[in-house]
Amino acid sequence: MVDGWIILDKPLGLGSTQGVAAVKRNLRQAGFGKCKVGHGGTLDPLATGVLPIAVGEATKLCGRMLDASKVYAFTVRFGAETDTLDLEGKVVAESEVRPSLQEIEAVLPRFIGPIAQVPPAYSALMVDGERAYDLARKGEAFELKSRAVTIHSLQFLPEPGRGTSEAGGGAPASLTDSVPLHHPADGPPPPVGEELTLVAHVSKGTYIRSLARDIARALGTVGHVTMLRRLKAGPFEMHQAISLDKLNEVGQGAPLEHVLLPLEAGLVDIPALSLDPEQARAVRQGRVLAGLPFEDGLYWAKAGAVPVALVELSGGSLKVSRGFNLKDVAE
């Protein structure tokens, strides 16, 4: 059995489901047979970057990964808004206004913290039983309701010779090391003032295309996203991600352990709770443990180094949220 995470640096043009299919194919070619595989957050084909792919028992954590915050780098090109709010769509509005860096610095704080955001028409949200993007492609008129999201931080991408201008805290330099400054399909970078790359740390449910649209409109112009790269998803960062070529090497005989992270790599952002053998047995059986001297909250319980379950502690009583069927090598 294979259990753990493969963090793919999703290339341009590849869909998230295609990334999952690539993992399945390579595991099968490597002789691991049929494995349960899922992803921890969709990335559009025009986006690149961190795509957590769960294998085996780690798929039980996909829902938690979907709820996690994310960090994105994105480039806004000013002067044209498209119906998809990215490079894929047709231009629906144009403006001659090009904002200065000072004007952008002044407007960014408006988008920090809890905000209301209207999702893009071209999104996977359901409208009367149909996907919004299907309705948009058919030219049907519909309205999406605004939703509450949180922008934890928003900053200019650090560039050579210029410091970082930020609002609400900055992203570590390690996150932005591999961020392209313009879309690779665009040819030479446009003149200064035409576009700007930002880094945003956002809550679940945030649409970066909508954020770019709203920033441009707040500056008295229009804009669309020309580059979108996810730098972090939950606890997973770019330095843990592998290329598609590296993944394909597994199918050709390369050791899986070089690309597979353990299940607990998806739990490093919450505290661990060590159980003795009797407690571990009780948790595996789904029984409630009482009288534990720990603070209330979410933990991952382990027996030795082996994850046993995702658990909730309340008033000293421990209840199992998700159990993991992992073999304890000590047993």
C-alpha positions in Angstrom: 0.0 0.0 0.0 1.1 3.6 -0.7 0.0 6.3 1.7 1.2 9.9 1.6 1.5 13.1 -0.5 3.0 13.9 -3.9 3.2 17.6 -4.3 3.2 18.4 -8.0 4.5 21.7 -9.5 1.6 21.7 -11.9 2.7 22.9 -15.3 0.9 25.3 -17.6 -2.0 23.7 -19.5 -2.4 20.6 -17.3 -5.7 20.3 -15.4 -5.9 19.2 -11.8 -7.7 15.9 -12.7 -5.0 15.3 -15.3 -2.4 15.7 -12.5 -4.2 13.1 -10.5 -4.4 10.8 -13.5 -0.6 11.2 -14.0 0.0 10.1 -10.4 -2.3 7.0 -10.8 -0.6 6.1 -14.1 2.9 6.3 -12.7 2.1 4.3 -9.6 0.5 1.7 -11.7 3.5 1.6 -14.0 5.8 1.3 -11.0 3.9 -1.8 -9.9 1.8 -0.4 -7.0 -1.5 -1.5 -8.6 -4.7 0.4 -8.1 -4.3 3.3 -5.5 -6.8 5.8 -4.2 -5.7 9.2 -5.3 -7.2 12.7 -4.9 -6.1 16.3 -5.0 -6.2 19.0 -2.3 -7.5 22.0 -4.3 -8.2 22.6 -8.0 -5.8 24.6 -10.1 -7.0 25.9 -13.5 -5.1 24.8 -16.6 -3.7 28.3 -17.0 -2.4 28.3 -13.4 0.8 26.6 -12.2 2.3 25.7 -8.9 1.6 23.7 -5.8 -0.9 20.9 -6.3 -1.1 18.6 -3.3 -2.0 15.1 -4.5 -3.0 12.6 -1.8 -2.5 8.9 -2.1 -4.1 6.1 0.0 -5.0 7.1 3.5 -3.9 10.7 2.9 -7.0 11.1 0.7 -8.9 11.3 4.0 -7.3 14.7 4.5 -8.3 16.2 1.1 -11.3 17.9 2.5 -9.2 19.6 5.2 -6.7 20.7 2.5 -9.5 22.3 0.5 -10.4 24.4 3.6 -6.8 25.5 4.0 -5.5 29.0 3.2 -3.4 29.4 0.0 -0.6 31.8 -1.2 -0.6 32.9 -4.9 1.5 35.1 -7.1 -0.5 36.7 -9.8 0.1 39.3 -12.5 -2.5 41.9 -13.4 -2.4 43.4 -16.8 -4.1 46.8 -16.8 -6.1 48.2 -19.7 -8.4 45.3 -20.6 -10.9 43.1 -18.8 -11.9 39.8 -20.3 -15.0 37.8 -19.8 -13.0 35.0 -18.1 -10.8 37.6 -16.2 -7.7 35.8 -17.6 -5.9 35.3 -20.9 -8.4 32.7 -22.1 -11.3 35.0 -22.6 -12.3 37.8 -25.0 -12.0 41.5 -24.1 -15.2 43.0 -22.8 -13.9 46.3 -21.5 -10.9 48.6 -22.1 -9.4 51.6 -20.5 -6.5 53.9 -21.2 -5.8 54.4 -17.5 -2.5 53.0 -16.2 -2.1 53.3 -12.4 1.2 54.4 -10.8 2.9 52.3 -8.1 1.9 55.0 -5.6 -1.7 54.7 -6.5 -1.6 50.9 -6.3 0.1 51.1 -2.9 -2.7 53.4 -1.7 -5.5 51.1 -2.8 -4.1 47.7 -1.7 -5.1 48.1 2.0 -8.7 48.2 1.0 -8.4 44.5 0.1 -6.8 43.3 3.3 -8.9 41.4 5.8 -12.5 40.2 5.4 -13.9 41.4 2.1 -17.0 40.6 0.0 -16.2 39.2 -3.4 -18.3 38.3 -6.5 -16.9 35.1 -8.1 -16.1 35.1 -11.9 -18.9 34.1 -14.3 -16.5 31.5 -15.6 -16.2 29.4 -12.4 -17.3 26.0 -11.2 -20.0 27.3 -8.9 -23.5 25.8 -9.3 -26.4 28.0 -10.6 -29.8 26.4 -10.7 -28.2 22.9 -11.1 -25.7 24.0 -13.8 -22.0 25.1 -13.6 -21.6 28.8 -14.0 -19.0 28.4 -16.7 -21.4 26.3 -18.8 -24.0 29.0 -18.6 -21.5 31.6 -19.4 -20.3 29.7 -22.5 -23.9 29.5 -23.7 -24.3 33.2 -23.3 -27.0 33.0 -20.7 -27.4 35.8 -18.3 -27.2 35.0 -14.5 -26.0 36.7 -11.4 -23.5 35.3 -8.8 -23.9 36.4 -5.2 -21.0 38.0 -3.4 -19.3 35.8 -0.8 -17.2 36.6 2.3 -13.5 35.8 2.0 -10.4 36.9 3.8 -7.2 38.3 2.3 -4.5 37.8 5.0 -1.8 39.7 3.1 -1.2 41.4 -0.2 2.1 42.7 -1.5 4.2 43.5 -4.5 6.5 40.7 -5.6 10.0 41.7 -4.6 12.0 42.7 -7.7 15.8 43.3 -8.1 16.7 46.7 -7.0 13.4 47.5 -5.3 12.2 46.6 -1.8 8.9 44.9 -1.0 5.8 47.0 -0.5 3.3 45.1 1.5 0.0 45.2 3.3 -0.9 42.9 6.1 2.4 41.1 6.2 4.7 39.6 3.6 5.4 36.3 2.0 8.8 34.6 2.7 11.4 35.1 -0.1 11.6 31.3 -0.4 8.0 31.3 -1.6 8.7 33.7 -4.5 12.0 32.4 -5.8 10.4 30.6 -8.7 7.7 33.1 -9.7 7.8 34.2 -13.4 7.3 37.9 -13.8 5.0 37.5 -16.8 3.1 34.7 -18.5 5.5 32.4 -20.5 3.2 32.4 -23.5 3.2 36.2 -23.7 6.6 36.8 -25.2 8.7 39.8 -24.0 7.5 41.5 -20.8 5.2 44.6 -21.4 6.4 48.1 -20.6 6.5 49.1 -16.9 3.1 50.4 -15.8 1.2 47.9 -18.0 1.1 45.2 -15.5 2.1 44.3 -11.9 2.8 41.0 -10.0 1.4 40.6 -6.5 1.5 37.9 -3.9 -1.6 37.2 -1.9 -2.2 34.9 1.1 -6.0 34.1 1.0 -8.7 32.1 2.7 -10.5 29.2 1.0 -13.0 30.3 -1.6 -11.1 33.3 -2.8 -10.9 33.8 -6.5 -7.7 35.5 -7.5 -9.2 36.5 -10.9 -11.9 38.4 -9.0 -9.4 40.0 -6.7 -7.4 41.3 -9.8 -10.6 42.6 -11.4 -11.6 44.5 -8.2 -8.1 46.0 -7.7 -8.1 47.3 -11.2 -11.6 48.8 -10.9 -10.7 50.4 -7.6 -7.8 52.1 -9.5 -10.2 53.5 -12.1 -9.2 51.1 -14.8 -9.8 47.5 -15.8 -7.5 44.4 -15.8 -7.2 40.7 -16.1 -4.8 38.0 -14.8 -2.0 37.0 -17.2 -0.1 34.7 -14.7 -1.2 32.8 -11.7 1.1 30.6 -9.7 0.2 28.9 -6.4 3.1 29.1 -4.0 1.6 27.4 -1.0 -1.4 25.3 -0.2 -2.0 24.5 3.5 1.3 23.3 4.9 2.8 22.5 1.5 5.3 24.9 -0.2 7.1 25.2 -3.6 10.3 23.6 -2.2 8.4 20.4 -1.7 7.0 20.3 -5.2 8.3 18.1 -8.0 8.0 18.5 -11.7 5.9 16.4 -14.0 9.2 15.0 -15.4 10.3 13.9 -12.0 6.9 12.2 -11.4 7.2 10.4 -14.7 10.6 9.0 -13.6 8.7 7.0 -10.9 6.8 5.1 -13.6 10.2 4.3 -15.2 11.7 2.8 -12.1 12.9 5.7 -9.9 12.4 5.2 -6.2 9.0 6.4 -5.0 10.4 7.6 -1.6 12.2 10.4 -3.5 8.9 12.0 -4.3 6.4 10.7 -1.7 5.9 12.7 1.5 4.4 10.9 4.5 0.8 11.4 5.5 1.7 13.4 8.5 3.3 16.1 6.2 -0.3 17.3 5.7 -0.7 17.7 9.5 2.3 19.7 10.5 0.2 22.8 11.1 -1.7 21.2 14.0 -0.3 19.7 17.2 0.4 16.0 17.6 -0.9 14.0 20.5 1.1 10.9 21.5 -0.9 7.9 22.7 0.2 4.8 24.6 -0.6 1.4 23.1 -3.9 1.0 25.0 -5.0 4.5 24.1 -4.1 3.9 20.4 -6.1 0.7 20.4 -9.1 2.5 21.8 -8.9 5.3 19.3 -8.6 2.8 16.4 -11.8 1.2 17.7 -13.5 4.6 17.7 -13.9 4.7 21.4 -13.9 8.1 23.3 -11.0 8.8 25.6 -11.7 10.9 28.7 -9.7 12.8 31.3 -6.9 13.9 28.9 -5.0 17.0 30.3 -4.8 18.9 27.1 -6.4 22.1 25.6 -9.5 21.8 23.5 -8.9 21.7 19.7 -7.9 19.6 16.7 -4.9 17.2 17.0 -3.5 14.3 15.1 -3.0 11.3 17.4 -0.1 9.0 16.9 1.3 5.8 18.3 5.0 6.2 18.2 5.6 7.7 14.8 2.5 6.3 13.2 -0.5 8.5 12.6 -3.6 6.9 14.2 -6.4 9.5 13.7 -7.4 13.1 13.3 -9.1 13.9 16.6 -11.1 16.6 18.4 -10.4 17.3 22.1 -13.1 19.0 24.1 -13.3 19.2 27.9 -10.6 16.5 28.2 -12.6 14.0 26.0 -11.1 12.9 22.7 -13.3 12.0 19.8 -12.1 10.6 16.4 -12.8 12.9 13.3 -11.0 10.7 10.8 -9.2 7.4 11.5 -6.1 6.3 9.5 -5.7 2.6 8.6 -1.9 2.6 8.7 0.2 -0.4 9.8 2.1 0.1 13.0 5.5 -1.5 12.3 6.0 -2.0 16.0 3.0 -4.3 16.3 
